[in-house]
Amino acid sequence: MEVSIVQIGNSKGLRLSKTVLDKYKIRDTVEMILEEEQIVIRASTKPRQGWDEAFKIMNANGDDQLLMNDIFDDENPEEWK
């Protein structure tokens, strides 16, 4: 897809259509990756995005149980106080 570079004050920028913004879920910010001979622009993601819903699903499926005890048999929690 070819897009034009437009003047924005003292800078220049790209104008993205509403269709592109909606399709790639671009809101206020994007991530710009500079690689050899190309620039990659992608929607910004927040760290841990979607974890809340994933944890709810894990809980509903019973997948949120500890895989090992958090206190070992030979451990004395009192010594940490």
HUDA-V287476 format. One record per pair of residues at least 4 apart in sequence whose C-alpha atoms are under 6 Angstrom apart, sorted by the first residue. I is the first residue (numbers start at 1). J is the second residue. D is the distance in whole Angstrom. If there is no record, write none. Layout:
BEGIN
i,j,d
I,J,D
I,J,D
END
This chain:
BEGIN
i,j,d
5,13,5
5,14,5
6,12,5
6,13,5
7,12,4
8,12,5
18,22,6
21,25,6
21,26,5
26,43,5
30,42,6
30,43,5
30,44,5
31,41,6
31,42,5
31,43,6
31,44,5
32,40,6
32,41,5
33,39,6
33,40,5
34,39,5
35,39,6
58,63,5
58,64,6
59,63,6
59,64,5
END
